[in-house]
């Protein structure tokens, strides 16, 4: 377990809400580092978004990473 908060990209959460996920539930699961369908969908959606050229302040391997989120 890490000491820092896990950053959550609200744009990705909104994409998941548009396909039927509960945004609050997804956010809570990400922040709690749970391993379930909601977190899997979040990380796969984030990865696809980044692969397509999107930029996220939650991408720790990017210069766009916002340290204030942790």
C-alpha positions as CSV (number, residue, x, y, z in Angstrom):
1,X,0.0,0.0,0.0
2,X,1.2,3.4,-0.9
3,X,1.1,6.5,1.2
4,X,-0.3,8.8,-1.4
5,X,-3.8,9.2,-2.6
6,X,-4.6,7.6,-6.0
7,X,-5.4,10.3,-8.5
8,X,-8.8,10.0,-10.3
9,X,-9.4,11.5,-13.8
10,X,-12.9,12.9,-13.7
11,X,-13.1,12.9,-17.5
12,X,-12.7,9.1,-17.4
13,X,-15.2,8.8,-14.7
14,X,-17.7,10.7,-16.8
15,X,-17.1,8.4,-19.7
16,X,-17.9,5.4,-17.4
17,X,-21.1,7.2,-16.2
18,X,-22.2,7.6,-19.8
19,X,-22.1,3.8,-20.2
20,X,-23.9,3.1,-16.9
21,X,-21.5,3.1,-14.1
22,X,-22.1,5.0,-10.9
23,X,-19.5,7.8,-10.8
24,X,-19.3,8.0,-7.1
25,X,-18.8,4.3,-6.8
26,X,-16.0,4.3,-9.4
27,X,-14.2,7.1,-7.6
28,X,-14.5,5.4,-4.2
29,X,-13.2,2.1,-5.6
30,X,-10.2,3.8,-7.3
31,X,-9.3,5.7,-4.2
32,X,-9.6,2.5,-2.1
33,X,-7.4,0.6,-4.6
34,X,-10.1,-2.0,-5.0
35,X,-9.9,-4.6,-7.8
36,X,-13.3,-5.0,-9.3
37,X,-15.2,-4.4,-12.6
38,X,-15.4,-0.6,-11.9
39,X,-11.7,-0.2,-11.4
40,X,-10.9,-2.5,-14.4
41,X,-13.2,-0.4,-16.6
42,X,-11.6,2.8,-15.3
43,X,-8.0,1.7,-16.0
44,X,-8.9,0.2,-19.4
45,X,-10.8,3.3,-20.4
46,X,-7.9,5.5,-19.2
47,X,-5.3,3.4,-21.1
48,X,-7.4,3.6,-24.3
49,X,-7.8,7.3,-23.9
50,X,-4.0,7.8,-23.5
51,X,-3.3,5.4,-26.4
52,X,-5.5,7.5,-28.6
53,X,-3.4,10.6,-27.8
54,X,-5.5,12.0,-24.9
55,X,-3.7,13.7,-22.0
56,X,-4.6,13.1,-18.4
57,X,-3.4,14.9,-15.2
58,X,-3.5,11.4,-13.6
59,X,-1.0,9.8,-15.9
60,X,2.0,9.5,-13.6
61,X,4.3,8.7,-16.6
62,X,3.5,11.9,-18.4
63,X,4.8,15.4,-18.0
64,X,1.1,16.4,-17.7
65,X,0.9,14.6,-14.3
66,X,-0.5,16.9,-11.6
67,X,1.3,16.1,-8.4
68,X,-1.3,18.1,-6.5
69,X,-3.7,15.2,-7.1
70,X,-1.8,12.9,-4.7
